[in-house]
Structure formats: C-alpha cells, structure tokens
Amino acid sequence: MSGHSKWSTIKRKKGKLDAQRGKIFTRCIKEIIIAAREGGGDPSGNARLRAAVTAAKAANMPAANIERAIKKGTGELPGASYEEYTYEGYGHGGVAIFLEVLSDNRNRTTAEIRHLFGKYGGNLGQDGCVAWMFEPKGIITIARGAIGEERLLEVALDAGADDVSGDSDDAFEVYATIPDLARVAQALTDAGIPLMSAEPSRVPQNTVLLGEEEAVKLMKLLEALEEHDDIQKVYANFDVSTDTMNKLKAE
C-alpha cells in the first residue's frame, strides 16, 4: 500500500495541508452534509457520517461546525444542495488520476476540471477508465515521533486495522476498511495517540515510476486540481525515486 504515500507525503512536506485548512474544513462540511442527507444525522447508525465526523475531528474542526453541517444535511438548517461525482483521467507519464467531487453545479465543475487537465498537460477520460486501479480504504495518518511503530502496530491491529505502513519518512499510515475506520480511529485516540487525519481514501493497486521532469509536470496538475473548491480528493498512481521525491518536497 506504500504507493499511496507519495502524493500525501509531498503535500505534507510542502505545507499544503496547513495552508489549506480552510478548504479542508469546507470539504469536511460538504462530506458531512452529503452523509447526513443520505443516511440520517445519527453517526452511530450512519457509517459514512461517522467516518466524516471522525475526519472533521482529526482536522480539529469545532464541534459546533460539525453539528451545523449535520443539521444542514438533515434539513433542519438551510444549505446548498451538493451532489457527488467522480472524474477520471490521465496525467504525465500515463499516471491514472481519480477525483472525488462535491458540487452544486455539475456543468460548471465539469468544464473547469476539463480546463485544468488541458492546461497542465493531462487528459480527462471516460467514467471507468481508471477507477478500477484504486481500492477504497480508510487511512489514518499519525506523525512519526508521536508513538513507536511496534506500539502503534499493536494498538491498531487489536482495534481491527488491516495494516500499518511506515514507508513515509514523516508519518505512519494505518489502513482499515471503510466501515472500520471510525472504530479504529477512536481506539487510537483512546490510547492517547494523536491523529493527523482519519478519512476514507483510495489506494492505487499499481504505480507508474516517473522521472524528475515528468514528476514536476504532474505535480503542477495535481496541485491545480487540489486547489479547486469542488474537488474533495485527488488520487494518482505514481511513484518516484528517493532523489526525485526529495526535490519535489523542496520545491
């Protein structure tokens, strides 16, 4: 599962997660609204909402914001009508790109995403062209130094996690099924382990090895997609050498 770490690690090292905290909150709110609208406002009986609330808490979203988002989803408070879509395409070097989107205007969002792919040298593809390459998985991220790997492995596996990866040099990643994500995250929290994030994700089943030039071009496309307000998640199945990774993180 280590292929998942490349884009995530680069974002963390470049400070993208902290710099986009406002957007992270917006994306969490959209996901909570959708989850509450589809499955009701009680997290105990709504696995998707439970995972969305867990992700919001890991991002340090205030409880009042979470509660308002749930009420917007259930109709107790007025709010925008978001719909969820996925987009698929290719970047430099034939890298597969999968996008999860929440939008209140699909035509506008589609046109803007198509423009971004074209502007940065990618190609927006047809539905189904790359989705099969990415497995849905819950991922919990924990900073290195917060806990020893052996202790983390013990707590995580006891809680029902599938695996723990230490491939990234700045964080551990705990993998769980989507239904088990909230339970595993809560068990880690109860054990006194601080979480950087806990959210549903997608893990590439294979990766494309890129050289430095192709990787730099791909980063420009991925960063442009990340900055779009309607795009919730960006996934890409690439890998790079250690030297290239260090250069990408430093830029």
Secondary structure, 3 states (H helix, E strand, C coil): CHHHHHHHHHHHHCCHHHHCHHHHHHHHHHHHHHHHHHHCCCHHHCHHHHHHHHHHHHCCCCHHHHHHHHHHHHCCCCCCCCEEEEEEEECHHHCEEEEEEEECCHHHHHHHHHHHHHHCCCEECCCCCCHHHEEEEEEEEEECCCCCHHHHHHHHHHHCCCEEECCCCCEEEEEECCCCHHHHHHHHHHCCCCCCEEEEEEEECCCEEECHHHHHHHHHHHHHHHCCCCEEEEEECEEECHHHHHHHHHC
